[in-house]
């Protein structure tokens, strides 16, 4: 046994002794063992066509309550790459640390690592592309490996470092019921030789007048603090503010009609960049109808996001499309022109290295074949139109349906006086078939589909016509108690032409990159076995066959196959 392993055992033993003496210390842990064997298709004869990688890790959570008002949480990671030799490459690192507590009777605080979320236009981590409604075989890998590793497993919250505080006050004999105040101060970037320190600061004031009327104000600012010796040409100030309102127009026993709205502004200024600052604004207003007996919720919203609107913490993407996949990234048979794989749906499901937990200071690159209408979520600039949503879930959880539609257009033309029009249709279906017949064993079918169209008229040279399709299918069949057969299929296709706007370091549009003759198809066929010790503790063996076909450029086509074993444990 090597020295690091002995040290780990010594620490765990002493912590157990402390716990035995004082119940103020509690432990929790997440553990994972993963082994992947990937193979490039036989058509490639020049590059490495096999790769094997794996790891065993333990994230040990230590929760300390020195008193009733204070909590200290630390997560220490013990990681060993399976490619190591007799414990070589074993590492122990601090993954997460925070202190939180209560001051007096009202003030809550947290210092250290934390998750932060406001609204989709202010501080929001939008969902990654490549998923319409994934089945279990893809969903497990994305949730427990990819999202967990890139710290985006808390819904649409960003993982940050800093401090926040909040307090709420209930007012008696007043027209206002409660007031809640949240404030935060976060580090966006540490100082470098040529770059200043960067911070996010802001907060939210929420007011509940009654169950029928609520409103809130949000404000945050991304700003730099630098010494005189640091060039201020990139020193940014990006304040964003918004006001929200929630009004119950009708509230009955069986139905409810609400008006939901948000309106706001942004300003983007660079101290050393001698141009006027950009000021943008947005509004999002609509109605939401809830039918309680039918368990149906329907909403319709009109949205407008000006071309100048910029909100760094709402428009940053999870996926960094400038990165290269970590699995067999080189392919091709021409030694003078070795191909490098672009990020595919295969990588979006299972490769944490193409994700970034960092909030960007400029609009990040995106790939139109995965989404051209709203690449930066609801806060995508230069968009206006109508967005619809309908949801249904029966009381016995046998069936769930989620439908989305968006009909959008540019506000101003990009590289043309003509405006692009966008249509997005998306649907998801979950069928717990076993609950229809009161079967004890699971039989679950999932399906999802997303269609997207981008069109622009005008001169032939400026016309745009791009169509994207994404299909997700999944099946889980429990053959023996807690043992399931998993099947999954994922398909993405894109045909047509479009362009990508090129921006400089100051977020100013300076050029356009055309994308013509797009004719791409991607497919994943997956099969596996899964044994559940509990809902979040399981072992699974899976095989995924992936094909990338570029009908316009045959040399860019390739196939991949991956066999993986994943043991995932929460305790």
Secondary structure, 3 states (H helix, E strand, C coil): CCHHHHHHHHHHHHHHHHHHHCCCEEEEEEEEEEEEEEEECCCCCCCCCEEEEEEEEEEEEEEEEEECCEEEEEEEEEEEECCCCCCCCCEEEEEEEEEEEEECCCEEEEEEEEEECCCCCCCCCCCCCCCCCCCHHHHHHHHHHHHHHCCCCCCCCEEEEEEEEEEEEECCCCCCCEEEEEEEEEEEECCCCCCCEEEEEEEEEEEEEECCEEEEEEEEEEEEECCCCCCCCCCEEEEEEEEEEEEEEEECCCEEEEEEEEEEEEEEEECCCCCCCEEEEEEEEEEEEEECCCCEEEEEEEEEECCCCCCHHHHCCCECCCCCCCCCCEECCCCCCCEECCCCHHHHHHCHHHECCCCCCCCCCCCHHHCCCCCCHHHCCCEEEEEEEEEEECCCCCEEEEEEEEEEECCCCCCCCCCCEEEEEEEEEEEEHHHHCCCCCCEEEEEEEEEEEEEECCCHHHCEEEEEEEEEEEEEEEEECCEEEEEEEEEEEEEEEEEEEEECCCCCEEEEEEEEEEEEEEEEEEEEEEEECCCCCEEEEEEEEEEEEECCCHHHCEEEEEEEEEEEEEC
